[in-house]
Amino acid sequence: MPRLPISAETAVKLAAFMNVPLEHLMHMPQHVMLQKLAEMAMAEGAKPEAKTADPAKEAPKEQESSKDGSGNA
């Protein structure tokens, strides 16, 4: 059987993400494992983007209000 194309650390993270024992992950077909790995990456990638998107949207509003306040004064 060929070696898994992922590191041991990634295998542990993927097993935790899928809620399966690490032993099951080791015997999983490669195409299924890579699909689940992509799903995990998308799930992890979506969380930080959502957090950074909100402050970025709020920053221009604060700048606009400060411009309005300085223009009136």
mmCIF file of the N, C-alpha and C atoms, coordinates in Angstrom:
data_MODEL
# 
_entry.id   MODEL 
# 
loop_
_atom_site.group_PDB 
_atom_site.id 
_atom_site.type_symbol 
_atom_site.label_atom_id 
_atom_site.label_alt_id 
_atom_site.label_comp_id 
_atom_site.label_asym_id 
_atom_site.label_entity_id 
_atom_site.label_seq_id 
_atom_site.pdbx_PDB_ins_code 
_atom_site.Cartn_x 
_atom_site.Cartn_y 
_atom_site.Cartn_z 
_atom_site.occupancy 
_atom_site.B_iso_or_equiv 
_atom_site.pdbx_formal_charge 
_atom_site.auth_seq_id 
_atom_site.auth_comp_id 
_atom_site.auth_asym_id 
_atom_site.auth_atom_id 
_atom_site.pdbx_PDB_model_num 
ATOM 1   N N  . MET A 1 1  ? 0.849   -1.177 0.000  1.00 0.00 ? 1  MET A N  1 
ATOM 2   C CA . MET A 1 1  ? 0.000   0.000  0.000  1.00 0.00 ? 1  MET A CA 1 
ATOM 3   C C  . MET A 1 1  ? 0.892   1.238  0.000  1.00 0.00 ? 1  MET A C  1 
ATOM 4   N N  . PRO A 1 2  ? 0.612   2.229  -0.864 1.00 0.00 ? 2  PRO A N  1 
ATOM 5   C CA . PRO A 1 2  ? 1.445   3.428  -0.923 1.00 0.00 ? 2  PRO A CA 1 
ATOM 6   C C  . PRO A 1 2  ? 1.264   4.306  0.307  1.00 0.00 ? 2  PRO A C  1 
ATOM 7   N N  . ARG A 1 3  ? 2.257   5.114  0.558  1.00 0.00 ? 3  ARG A N  1 
ATOM 8   C CA . ARG A 1 3  ? 2.245   6.026  1.692  1.00 0.00 ? 3  ARG A CA 1 
ATOM 9   C C  . ARG A 1 3  ? 1.224   7.138  1.447  1.00 0.00 ? 3  ARG A C  1 
ATOM 10  N N  . LEU A 1 4  ? 0.619   7.637  2.530  1.00 0.00 ? 4  LEU A N  1 
ATOM 11  C CA . LEU A 1 4  ? -0.344  8.731  2.399  1.00 0.00 ? 4  LEU A CA 1 
ATOM 12  C C  . LEU A 1 4  ? 0.352   9.989  1.900  1.00 0.00 ? 4  LEU A C  1 
ATOM 13  N N  . PRO A 1 5  ? -0.292  10.736 1.029  1.00 0.00 ? 5  PRO A N  1 
ATOM 14  C CA . PRO A 1 5  ? 0.330   11.954 0.492  1.00 0.00 ? 5  PRO A CA 1 
ATOM 15  C C  . PRO A 1 5  ? 0.185   13.161 1.420  1.00 0.00 ? 5  PRO A C  1 
ATOM 16  N N  . ILE A 1 6  ? -0.078  12.942 2.717  1.00 0.00 ? 6  ILE A N  1 
ATOM 17  C CA . ILE A 1 6  ? -0.211  14.036 3.679  1.00 0.00 ? 6  ILE A CA 1 
ATOM 18  C C  . ILE A 1 6  ? 0.690   13.780 4.871  1.00 0.00 ? 6  ILE A C  1 
ATOM 19  N N  . SER A 1 7  ? 0.990   14.837 5.613  1.00 0.00 ? 7  SER A N  1 
ATOM 20  C CA . SER A 1 7  ? 1.834   14.692 6.790  1.00 0.00 ? 7  SER A CA 1 
ATOM 21  C C  . SER A 1 7  ? 1.040   14.055 7.933  1.00 0.00 ? 7  SER A C  1 
ATOM 22  N N  . ALA A 1 8  ? 1.758   13.604 8.942  1.00 0.00 ? 8  ALA A N  1 
ATOM 23  C CA . ALA A 1 8  ? 1.104   13.000 10.101 1.00 0.00 ? 8  ALA A CA 1 
ATOM 24  C C  . ALA A 1 8  ? 0.231   14.026 10.817 1.00 0.00 ? 8  ALA A C  1 
ATOM 25  N N  . GLU A 1 9  ? 0.708   15.258 10.906 1.00 0.00 ? 9  GLU A N  1 
ATOM 26  C CA . GLU A 1 9  ? -0.061  16.314 11.562 1.00 0.00 ? 9  GLU A CA 1 
ATOM 27  C C  . GLU A 1 9  ? -1.365  16.587 10.819 1.00 0.00 ? 9  GLU A C  1 
ATOM 28  N N  . THR A 1 10 ? -1.304  16.621 9.498  1.00 0.00 ? 10 THR A N  1 
ATOM 29  C CA . THR A 1 10 ? -2.504  16.838 8.691  1.00 0.00 ? 10 THR A CA 1 
ATOM 30  C C  . THR A 1 10 ? -3.458  15.659 8.825  1.00 0.00 ? 10 THR A C  1 
ATOM 31  N N  . ALA A 1 11 ? -2.919  14.457 8.902  1.00 0.00 ? 11 ALA A N  1 
ATOM 32  C CA . ALA A 1 11 ? -3.758  13.271 9.065  1.00 0.00 ? 11 ALA A CA 1 
ATOM 33  C C  . ALA A 1 11 ? -4.531  13.328 10.382 1.00 0.00 ? 11 ALA A C  1 
ATOM 34  N N  . VAL A 1 12 ? -3.873  13.775 11.434 1.00 0.00 ? 12 VAL A N  1 
ATOM 35  C CA . VAL A 1 12 ? -4.543  13.886 12.736 1.00 0.00 ? 12 VAL A CA 1 
ATOM 36  C C  . VAL A 1 12 ? -5.645  14.936 12.666 1.00 0.00 ? 12 VAL A C  1 
ATOM 37  N N  . LYS A 1 13 ? -5.365  16.089 12.041 1.00 0.00 ? 13 LYS A N  1 
ATOM 38  C CA . LYS A 1 13 ? -6.379  17.137 11.897 1.00 0.00 ? 13 LYS A CA 1 
ATOM 39  C C  . LYS A 1 13 ? -7.566  16.649 11.071 1.00 0.00 ? 13 LYS A C  1 
ATOM 40  N N  . LEU A 1 14 ? -7.271  15.940 9.982  1.00 0.00 ? 14 LEU A N  1 
ATOM 41  C CA . LEU A 1 14 ? -8.333  15.443 9.113  1.00 0.00 ? 14 LEU A CA 1 
ATOM 42  C C  . LEU A 1 14 ? -9.186  14.404 9.826  1.00 0.00 ? 14 LEU A C  1 
ATOM 43  N N  . ALA A 1 15 ? -8.570  13.529 10.591 1.00 0.00 ? 15 ALA A N  1 
ATOM 44  C CA . ALA A 1 15 ? -9.326  12.525 11.342 1.00 0.00 ? 15 ALA A CA 1 
ATOM 45  C C  . ALA A 1 15 ? -10.249 13.204 12.356 1.00 0.00 ? 15 ALA A C  1 
ATOM 46  N N  . ALA A 1 16 ? -9.744  14.251 13.008 1.00 0.00 ? 16 ALA A N  1 
ATOM 47  C CA . ALA A 1 16 ? -10.577 14.986 13.963 1.00 0.00 ? 16 ALA A CA 1 
ATOM 48  C C  . ALA A 1 16 ? -11.713 15.707 13.243 1.00 0.00 ? 16 ALA A C  1 
ATOM 49  N N  . PHE A 1 17 ? -11.429 16.297 12.077 1.00 0.00 ? 17 PHE A N  1 
ATOM 50  C CA . PHE A 1 17 ? -12.447 17.002 11.292 1.00 0.00 ? 17 PHE A CA 1 
ATOM 51  C C  . PHE A 1 17 ? -13.549 16.051 10.855 1.00 0.00 ? 17 PHE A C  1 
ATOM 52  N N  . MET A 1 18 ? -13.167 14.841 10.448 1.00 0.00 ? 18 MET A N  1 
ATOM 53  C CA . MET A 1 18 ? -14.137 13.862 9.959  1.00 0.00 ? 18 MET A CA 1 
ATOM 54  C C  . MET A 1 18 ? -14.779 13.046 11.073 1.00 0.00 ? 18 MET A C  1 
ATOM 55  N N  . ASN A 1 19 ? -14.270 13.198 12.293 1.00 0.00 ? 19 ASN A N  1 
ATOM 56  C CA . ASN A 1 19 ? -14.744 12.418 13.443 1.00 0.00 ? 19 ASN A CA 1 
ATOM 57  C C  . ASN A 1 19 ? -14.611 10.918 13.205 1.00 0.00 ? 19 ASN A C  1 
ATOM 58  N N  . VAL A 1 20 ? -13.466 10.527 12.670 1.00 0.00 ? 20 VAL A N  1 
ATOM 59  C CA . VAL A 1 20 ? -13.173 9.110  12.469 1.00 0.00 ? 20 VAL A CA 1 
ATOM 60  C C  . VAL A 1 20 ? -11.842 8.798  13.134 1.00 0.00 ? 20 VAL A C  1 
ATOM 61  N N  . PRO A 1 21 ? -11.642 7.561  13.557 1.00 0.00 ? 21 PRO A N  1 
ATOM 62  C CA . PRO A 1 21 ? -10.339 7.193  14.106 1.00 0.00 ? 21 PRO A CA 1 
ATOM 63  C C  . PRO A 1 21 ? -9.246  7.306  13.043 1.00 0.00 ? 21 PRO A C  1 
ATOM 64  N N  . LEU A 1 22 ? -8.054  7.584  13.480 1.00 0.00 ? 22 LEU A N  1 
ATOM 65  C CA . LEU A 1 22 ? -6.929  7.733  12.562 1.00 0.00 ? 22 LEU A CA 1 
ATOM 66  C C  . LEU A 1 22 ? -6.713  6.461  11.746 1.00 0.00 ? 22 LEU A C  1 
ATOM 67  N N  . GLU A 1 23 ? -6.992  5.308  12.337 1.00 0.00 ? 23 GLU A N  1 
ATOM 68  C CA . GLU A 1 23 ? -6.823  4.037  11.635 1.00 0.00 ? 23 GLU A CA 1 
ATOM 69  C C  . GLU A 1 23 ? -7.747  3.947  10.418 1.00 0.00 ? 23 GLU A C  1 
ATOM 70  N N  . HIS A 1 24 ? -8.961  4.491  10.544 1.00 0.00 ? 24 HIS A N  1 
ATOM 71  C CA . HIS A 1 24 ? -9.885  4.477  9.405  1.00 0.00 ? 24 HIS A CA 1 
ATOM 72  C C  . HIS A 1 24 ? -9.379  5.377  8.292  1.00 0.00 ? 24 HIS A C  1 
ATOM 73  N N  . LEU A 1 25 ? -8.787  6.485  8.679  1.00 0.00 ? 25 LEU A N  1 
ATOM 74  C CA . LEU A 1 25 ? -8.250  7.418  7.697  1.00 0.00 ? 25 LEU A CA 1 
ATOM 75  C C  . LEU A 1 25 ? -7.110  6.766  6.914  1.00 0.00 ? 25 LEU A C  1 
ATOM 76  N N  . MET A 1 26 ? -6.318  5.971  7.583  1.00 0.00 ? 26 MET A N  1 
ATOM 77  C CA . MET A 1 26 ? -5.171  5.335  6.935  1.00 0.00 ? 26 MET A CA 1 
ATOM 78  C C  . MET A 1 26 ? -5.603  4.354  5.846  1.00 0.00 ? 26 MET A C  1 
ATOM 79  N N  . HIS A 1 27 ? -6.806  3.781  5.968  1.00 0.00 ? 27 HIS A N  1 
ATOM 80  C CA . HIS A 1 27 ? -7.279  2.798  4.995  1.00 0.00 ? 27 HIS A CA 1 
ATOM 81  C C  . HIS A 1 27 ? -8.322  3.384  4.029  1.00 0.00 ? 27 HIS A C  1 
ATOM 82  N N  . MET A 1 28 ? -8.530  4.683  4.112  1.00 0.00 ? 28 MET A N  1 
ATOM 83  C CA . MET A 1 28 ? -9.505  5.342  3.250  1.00 0.00 ? 28 MET A CA 1 
ATOM 84  C C  . MET A 1 28 ? -8.932  5.483  1.838  1.00 0.00 ? 28 MET A C  1 
ATOM 85  N N  . PRO A 1 29 ? -9.742  5.322  0.819  1.00 0.00 ? 29 PRO A N  1 
ATOM 86  C CA . PRO A 1 29 ? -9.253  5.538  -0.551 1.00 0.00 ? 29 PRO A CA 1 
ATOM 87  C C  . PRO A 1 29 ? -8.705  6.955  -0.710 1.00 0.00 ? 29 PRO A C  1 
ATOM 88  N N  . GLN A 1 30 ? -7.653  7.069  -1.478 1.00 0.00 ? 30 GLN A N  1 
ATOM 89  C CA . GLN A 1 30 ? -6.953  8.343  -1.606 1.00 0.00 ? 30 GLN A CA 1 
ATOM 90  C C  . GLN A 1 30 ? -7.847  9.459  -2.157 1.00 0.00 ? 30 GLN A C  1 
ATOM 91  N N  . HIS A 1 31 ? -8.690  9.139  -3.139 1.00 0.00 ? 31 HIS A N  1 
ATOM 92  C CA . HIS A 1 31 ? -9.531  10.189 -3.718 1.00 0.00 ? 31 HIS A CA 1 
ATOM 93  C C  . HIS A 1 31 ? -10.553 10.720 -2.714 1.00 0.00 ? 31 HIS A C  1 
ATOM 94  N N  . VAL A 1 32 ? -11.049 9.857  -1.831 1.00 0.00 ? 32 VAL A N  1 
ATOM 95  C CA . VAL A 1 32 ? -11.997 10.283 -0.810 1.00 0.00 ? 32 VAL A CA 1 
ATOM 96  C C  . VAL A 1 32 ? -11.280 11.151 0.221  1.00 0.00 ? 32 VAL A C  1 
ATOM 97  N N  . MET A 1 33 ? -10.088 10.710 0.624  1.00 0.00 ? 33 MET A N  1 
ATOM 98  C CA . MET A 1 33 ? -9.318  11.444 1.620  1.00 0.00 ? 33 MET A CA 1 
ATOM 99  C C  . MET A 1 33 ? -8.960  12.839 1.098  1.00 0.00 ? 33 MET A C  1 
ATOM 100 N N  . LEU A 1 34 ? -8.548  12.940 -0.148 1.00 0.00 ? 34 LEU A N  1 
ATOM 101 C CA . LEU A 1 34 ? -8.194  14.236 -0.713 1.00 0.00 ? 34 LEU A CA 1 
ATOM 102 C C  . LEU A 1 34 ? -9.416  15.149 -0.841 1.00 0.00 ? 34 LEU A C  1 
ATOM 103 N N  . GLN A 1 35 ? -10.574 14.577 -1.138 1.00 0.00 ? 35 GLN A N  1 
ATOM 104 C CA . GLN A 1 35 ? -11.808 15.367 -1.205 1.00 0.00 ? 35 GLN A CA 1 
ATOM 105 C C  . GLN A 1 35 ? -12.148 15.919 0.172  1.00 0.00 ? 35 GLN A C  1 
ATOM 106 N N  . LYS A 1 36 ? -12.039 15.092 1.194  1.00 0.00 ? 36 LYS A N  1 
ATOM 107 C CA . LYS A 1 36 ? -12.327 15.531 2.563  1.00 0.00 ? 36 LYS A CA 1 
ATOM 108 C C  . LYS A 1 36 ? -11.299 16.561 3.012  1.00 0.00 ? 36 LYS A C  1 
ATOM 109 N N  . LEU A 1 37 ? -10.065 16.412 2.582  1.00 0.00 ? 37 LEU A N  1 
ATOM 110 C CA . LEU A 1 37 ? -9.014  17.372 2.911  1.00 0.00 ? 37 LEU A CA 1 
ATOM 111 C C  . LEU A 1 37 ? -9.343  18.734 2.294  1.00 0.00 ? 37 LEU A C  1 
ATOM 112 N N  . ALA A 1 38 ? -9.854  18.727 1.082  1.00 0.00 ? 38 ALA A N  1 
ATOM 113 C CA . ALA A 1 38 ? -10.254 19.973 0.432  1.00 0.00 ? 38 ALA A CA 1 
ATOM 114 C C  . ALA A 1 38 ? -11.431 20.611 1.169  1.00 0.00 ? 38 ALA A C  1 
ATOM 115 N N  . GLU A 1 39 ? -12.385 19.796 1.615  1.00 0.00 ? 39 GLU A N  1 
ATOM 116 C CA . GLU A 1 39 ? -13.519 20.304 2.378  1.00 0.00 ? 39 GLU A CA 1 
ATOM 117 C C  . GLU A 1 39 ? -13.053 20.933 3.687  1.00 0.00 ? 39 GLU A C  1 
ATOM 118 N N  . MET A 1 40 ? -12.083 20.278 4.345  1.00 0.00 ? 40 MET A N  1 
ATOM 119 C CA . MET A 1 40 ? -11.556 20.805 5.596  1.00 0.00 ? 40 MET A CA 1 
ATOM 120 C C  . MET A 1 40 ? -10.853 22.140 5.348  1.00 0.00 ? 40 MET A C  1 
ATOM 121 N N  . ALA A 1 41 ? -10.087 22.225 4.274  1.00 0.00 ? 41 ALA A N  1 
ATOM 122 C CA . ALA A 1 41 ? -9.380  23.468 3.956  1.00 0.00 ? 41 ALA A CA 1 
ATOM 123 C C  . ALA A 1 41 ? -10.369 24.589 3.666  1.00 0.00 ? 41 ALA A C  1 
ATOM 124 N N  . MET A 1 42 ? -11.450 24.281 2.963  1.00 0.00 ? 42 MET A N  1 
ATOM 125 C CA . MET A 1 42 ? -12.459 25.296 2.672  1.00 0.00 ? 42 MET A CA 1 
ATOM 126 C C  . MET A 1 42 ? -13.150 25.752 3.953  1.00 0.00 ? 42 MET A C  1 
ATOM 127 N N  . ALA A 1 43 ? -13.445 24.817 4.852  1.00 0.00 ? 43 ALA A N  1 
ATOM 128 C CA . ALA A 1 43 ? -14.097 25.164 6.110  1.00 0.00 ? 43 ALA A CA 1 
ATOM 129 C C  . ALA A 1 43 ? -13.181 26.027 6.970  1.00 0.00 ? 43 ALA A C  1 
ATOM 130 N N  . GLU A 1 44 ? -11.907 25.708 7.013  1.00 0.00 ? 44 GLU A N  1 
ATOM 131 C CA . GLU A 1 44 ? -10.958 26.503 7.796  1.00 0.00 ? 44 GLU A CA 1 
ATOM 132 C C  . GLU A 1 44 ? -10.708 27.849 7.136  1.00 0.00 ? 44 GLU A C  1 
ATOM 133 N N  . GLY A 1 45 ? -10.707 27.881 5.825  1.00 0.00 ? 45 GLY A N  1 
ATOM 134 C CA . GLY A 1 45 ? -10.470 29.122 5.108  1.00 0.00 ? 45 GLY A CA 1 
ATOM 135 C C  . GLY A 1 45 ? -11.642 30.077 5.191  1.00 0.00 ? 45 GLY A C  1 
ATOM 136 N N  . ALA A 1 46 ? -12.833 29.564 5.299  1.00 0.00 ? 46 ALA A N  1 
ATOM 137 C CA . ALA A 1 46 ? -14.017 30.409 5.352  1.00 0.00 ? 46 ALA A CA 1 
ATOM 138 C C  . ALA A 1 46 ? -14.129 31.131 6.686  1.00 0.00 ? 46 ALA A C  1 
ATOM 139 N N  . LYS A 1 47 ? -13.695 30.514 7.763  1.00 0.00 ? 47 LYS A N  1 
ATOM 140 C CA . LYS A 1 47 ? -13.806 31.128 9.082  1.00 0.00 ? 47 LYS A CA 1 
ATOM 141 C C  . LYS A 1 47 ? -12.973 32.403 9.205  1.00 0.00 ? 47 LYS A C  1 
ATOM 142 N N  . PRO A 1 48 ? -11.677 32.386 8.887  1.00 0.00 ? 48 PRO A N  1 
ATOM 143 C CA . PRO A 1 48 ? -10.895 33.616 9.014  1.00 0.00 ? 48 PRO A CA 1 
ATOM 144 C C  . PRO A 1 48 ? -11.348 34.713 8.053  1.00 0.00 ? 48 PRO A C  1 
ATOM 145 N N  . GLU A 1 49 ? -11.800 34.365 6.857  1.00 0.00 ? 49 GLU A N  1 
ATOM 146 C CA . GLU A 1 49 ? -12.244 35.373 5.909  1.00 0.00 ? 49 GLU A CA 1 
ATOM 147 C C  . GLU A 1 49 ? -13.482 36.097 6.421  1.00 0.00 ? 49 GLU A C  1 
ATOM 148 N N  . ALA A 1 50 ? -14.391 35.368 7.046  1.00 0.00 ? 50 ALA A N  1 
ATOM 149 C CA . ALA A 1 50 ? -15.605 35.977 7.560  1.00 0.00 ? 50 ALA A CA 1 
ATOM 150 C C  . ALA A 1 50 ? -15.261 36.947 8.694  1.00 0.00 ? 50 ALA A C  1 
ATOM 151 N N  . LYS A 1 51 ? -14.290 36.603 9.507  1.00 0.00 ? 51 LYS A N  1 
ATOM 152 C CA . LYS A 1 51 ? -13.905 37.479 10.616 1.00 0.00 ? 51 LYS A CA 1 
ATOM 153 C C  . LYS A 1 51 ? -13.227 38.737 10.105 1.00 0.00 ? 51 LYS A C  1 
ATOM 154 N N  . THR A 1 52 ? -12.404 38.633 9.092  1.00 0.00 ? 52 THR A N  1 
ATOM 155 C CA . THR A 1 52 ? -11.686 39.795 8.584  1.00 0.00 ? 52 THR A CA 1 
ATOM 156 C C  . THR A 1 52 ? -12.560 40.646 7.674  1.00 0.00 ? 52 THR A C  1 
ATOM 157 N N  . ALA A 1 53 ? -13.608 40.092 7.109  1.00 0.00 ? 53 ALA A N  1 
ATOM 158 C CA . ALA A 1 53 ? -14.457 40.847 6.195  1.00 0.00 ? 53 ALA A CA 1 
ATOM 159 C C  . ALA A 1 53 ? -15.296 41.878 6.958  1.00 0.00 ? 53 ALA A C  1 
ATOM 160 N N  . ASP A 1 54 ? -15.798 41.537 8.143  1.00 0.00 ? 54 ASP A N  1 
ATOM 161 C CA . ASP A 1 54 ? -16.637 42.455 8.901  1.00 0.00 ? 54 ASP A CA 1 
ATOM 162 C C  . ASP A 1 54 ? -15.884 43.724 9.317  1.00 0.00 ? 54 ASP A C  1 
ATOM 163 N N  . PRO A 1 55 ? -14.695 43.637 9.913  1.00 0.00 ? 55 PRO A N  1 
ATOM 164 C CA . PRO A 1 55 ? -13.973 44.861 10.263 1.00 0.00 ? 55 PRO A CA 1 
ATOM 165 C C  . PRO A 1 55 ? -13.617 45.691 9.037  1.00 0.00 ? 55 PRO A C  1 
ATOM 166 N N  . ALA A 1 56 ? -13.347 45.057 7.931  1.00 0.00 ? 56 ALA A N  1 
ATOM 167 C CA . ALA A 1 56 ? -13.007 45.792 6.710  1.00 0.00 ? 56 ALA A CA 1 
ATOM 168 C C  . ALA A 1 56 ? -14.206 46.585 6.217  1.00 0.00 ? 56 ALA A C  1 
ATOM 169 N N  . LYS A 1 57 ? -15.400 46.046 6.378  1.00 0.00 ? 57 LYS A N  1 
ATOM 170 C CA . LYS A 1 57 ? -16.606 46.755 5.962  1.00 0.00 ? 57 LYS A CA 1 
ATOM 171 C C  . LYS A 1 57 ? -16.907 47.913 6.917  1.00 0.00 ? 57 LYS A C  1 
ATOM 172 N N  . GLU A 1 58 ? -16.597 47.723 8.187  1.00 0.00 ? 58 GLU A N  1 
ATOM 173 C CA . GLU A 1 58 ? -16.879 48.758 9.166  1.00 0.00 ? 58 GLU A CA 1 
ATOM 174 C C  . GLU A 1 58 ? -15.882 49.913 9.073  1.00 0.00 ? 58 GLU A C  1 
ATOM 175 N N  . ALA A 1 59 ? -14.671 49.655 8.672  1.00 0.00 ? 59 ALA A N  1 
ATOM 176 C CA . ALA A 1 59 ? -13.637 50.694 8.618  1.00 0.00 ? 59 ALA A CA 1 
ATOM 177 C C  . ALA A 1 59 ? -14.016 51.839 7.689  1.00 0.00 ? 59 ALA A C  1 
ATOM 178 N N  . PRO A 1 60 ? -14.498 51.587 6.472  1.00 0.00 ? 60 PRO A N  1 
ATOM 179 C CA . PRO A 1 60 ? -14.885 52.716 5.618  1.00 0.00 ? 60 PRO A CA 1 
ATOM 180 C C  . PRO A 1 60 ? -16.034 53.531 6.205  1.00 0.00 ? 60 PRO A C  1 
ATOM 181 N N  . LYS A 1 61 ? -16.970 52.911 6.907  1.00 0.00 ? 61 LYS A N  1 
ATOM 182 C CA . LYS A 1 61 ? -18.075 53.639 7.518  1.00 0.00 ? 61 LYS A CA 1 
ATOM 183 C C  . LYS A 1 61 ? -17.556 54.617 8.562  1.00 0.00 ? 61 LYS A C  1 
ATOM 184 N N  . GLU A 1 62 ? -16.582 54.160 9.365  1.00 0.00 ? 62 GLU A N  1 
ATOM 185 C CA . GLU A 1 62 ? -16.007 55.029 10.382 1.00 0.00 ? 62 GLU A CA 1 
ATOM 186 C C  . GLU A 1 62 ? -15.269 56.186 9.726  1.00 0.00 ? 62 GLU A C  1 
ATOM 187 N N  . GLN A 1 63 ? -14.583 55.918 8.633  1.00 0.00 ? 63 GLN A N  1 
ATOM 188 C CA . GLN A 1 63 ? -13.850 56.964 7.938  1.00 0.00 ? 63 GLN A CA 1 
ATOM 189 C C  . GLN A 1 63 ? -14.817 57.971 7.330  1.00 0.00 ? 63 GLN A C  1 
ATOM 190 N N  . GLU A 1 64 ? -15.927 57.503 6.789  1.00 0.00 ? 64 GLU A N  1 
ATOM 191 C CA . GLU A 1 64 ? -16.909 58.397 6.192  1.00 0.00 ? 64 GLU A CA 1 
ATOM 192 C C  . GLU A 1 64 ? -17.531 59.289 7.251  1.00 0.00 ? 64 GLU A C  1 
ATOM 193 N N  . SER A 1 65 ? -17.852 58.726 8.412  1.00 0.00 ? 65 SER A N  1 
ATOM 194 C CA . SER A 1 65 ? -18.455 59.532 9.474  1.00 0.00 ? 65 SER A CA 1 
ATOM 195 C C  . SER A 1 65 ? -17.462 60.556 9.994  1.00 0.00 ? 65 SER A C  1 
ATOM 196 N N  . SER A 1 66 ? -16.190 60.210 10.058 1.00 0.00 ? 66 SER A N  1 
ATOM 197 C CA . SER A 1 66 ? -15.195 61.172 10.512 1.00 0.00 ? 66 SER A CA 1 
ATOM 198 C C  . SER A 1 66 ? -14.993 62.270 9.484  1.00 0.00 ? 66 SER A C  1 
ATOM 199 N N  . LYS A 1 67 ? -15.118 61.939 8.197  1.00 0.00 ? 67 LYS A N  1 
ATOM 200 C CA . LYS A 1 67 ? -15.013 62.951 7.157  1.00 0.00 ? 67 LYS A CA 1 
ATOM 201 C C  . LYS A 1 67 ? -16.202 63.911 7.237  1.00 0.00 ? 67 LYS A C  1 
ATOM 202 N N  . ASP A 1 68 ? -17.385 63.370 7.485  1.00 0.00 ? 68 ASP A N  1 
ATOM 203 C CA . ASP A 1 68 ? -18.575 64.208 7.596  1.00 0.00 ? 68 ASP A CA 1 
ATOM 204 C C  . ASP A 1 68 ? -18.457 65.145 8.792  1.00 0.00 ? 68 ASP A C  1 
ATOM 205 N N  . GLY A 1 69 ? -17.967 64.603 9.891  1.00 0.00 ? 69 GLY A N  1 
ATOM 206 C CA . GLY A 1 69 ? -17.818 65.399 11.110 1.00 0.00 ? 69 GLY A CA 1 
ATOM 207 C C  . GLY A 1 69 ? -16.786 66.496 10.923 1.00 0.00 ? 69 GLY A C  1 
ATOM 208 N N  . SER A 1 70 ? -15.690 66.218 10.221 1.00 0.00 ? 70 SER A N  1 
ATOM 209 C CA . SER A 1 70 ? -14.649 67.235 10.036 1.00 0.00 ? 70 SER A CA 1 
ATOM 210 C C  . SER A 1 70 ? -15.080 68.275 9.015  1.00 0.00 ? 70 SER A C  1 
ATOM 211 N N  . GLY A 1 71 ? -15.930 67.892 8.065  1.00 0.00 ? 71 GLY A N  1 
ATOM 212 C CA . GLY A 1 71 ? -16.393 68.824 7.037  1.00 0.00 ? 71 GLY A CA 1 
ATOM 213 C C  . GLY A 1 71 ? -17.385 69.819 7.615  1.00 0.00 ? 71 GLY A C  1 
ATOM 214 N N  . ASN A 1 72 ? -18.182 69.396 8.588  1.00 0.00 ? 72 ASN A N  1 
ATOM 215 C CA . ASN A 1 72 ? -19.186 70.268 9.194  1.00 0.00 ? 72 ASN A CA 1 
ATOM 216 C C  . ASN A 1 72 ? -18.544 71.227 10.196 1.00 0.00 ? 72 ASN A C  1 
ATOM 217 N N  . ALA A 1 73 ? -17.429 70.878 10.766 1.00 0.00 ? 73 ALA A N  1 
ATOM 218 C CA . ALA A 1 73 ? -16.832 71.698 11.816 1.00 0.00 ? 73 ALA A CA 1 
ATOM 219 C C  . ALA A 1 73 ? -16.055 72.846 11.335 1.00 0.00 ? 73 ALA A C  1 
# 
